[in-house]
Amino acid sequence: MLSRRAKGWLLVAIVAGAVVTWHEELWALKRRWDDARDFAARVGDPALYEACFAKSFRGPECERWRVKAQPNPEYWPYPDKPAFAWPEAPKKQVYKPGMTRVEYFEALCEAEAGEFIYKTVKADGIYMIRPRVKETEERMRDRYGTEDPYGYGQGDVWPSQLGVPGGQMIGPVVHHRFSPPAYRFIETPMLPLPTSHTNRGLFDESFVATANSTARYRSFSAPTGGRYVDYRAATTDTLKSQVGFVWRGIRRLYDRELGVAGGEVAVVDLETNEILGLRRGFIMGQRLTTGGLWWLTGATCPRYAAFDELAKIRRRNKDVDYLMLFLPKVAIPEYQKAKD
């Protein structure tokens, strides 16, 4: 028979062993979720997803087969320049055990979200370094299917719904208080250009004429007004833009698990690849009755409706052209004049 002290020590050993095993299982589960959160690893295969689902009851390792990741390459114009570097994530951890999704979203907004402007420049046009690939509804309902749900839909999607990439970013000389400032032109990499809309007479014939060009870049402008029929397309091997902008999705501990996602957009000096300004924001996706998320709607920050004049009028923190609530503060359109 064991003494009372021996029984006590035996109980302690059993409990300690159970705690160690539980801790190891938690870390193993976290590693599996980390694999699922790895956007680049999303290969997408419905058959493998169903097989994995049947075997592990929808374990996190199945997520990599659920939806295939969309590649969004960057097109830097001057590879001989110093490499661009994103700012490091804040070292202080915002997440605390037991936080609700709302509490976590609010904490991230307070600690990290905002506009950070380091230097302003005059600019008639701007270069789109990383055009966004158009996402499907399936990806926008997937917790891990989109790299940057916060930034998606801000006007830099290629191809855009109406065929003009960055159409909300170019416009007439005079803008009014109900629309943000715009640039004279926007330049993009030489990507395939949809011309189906031009065949219905919605766009200028220059869209069809430049569709199969072998030049390095495309240029879009609206020289006479802001209507789609006024847009012009051209090709070039040399950029006129002095500045560009680039985006990325960011990850924070347990963000997607709680239905929160973050993203950054940076305005860059193309001659030096120096960051001139940065916006970091977060979205808390709308919950669906199916248990999933819908990333195209939800609460967002920075809360532009609280401090930006145009957003106050619209009463929205995010809109189709809300990229232009930030870019002109850093790369200021030189030719535009405001009108009440």
Summary of the structure (lengths in Angstrom):
residues: 340
radius of gyration: 24.2
end to end distance: 92.4
largest distance: 97.2
contacts: 1005
relative contact order: 0.16
helix: 30%
strand: 24%
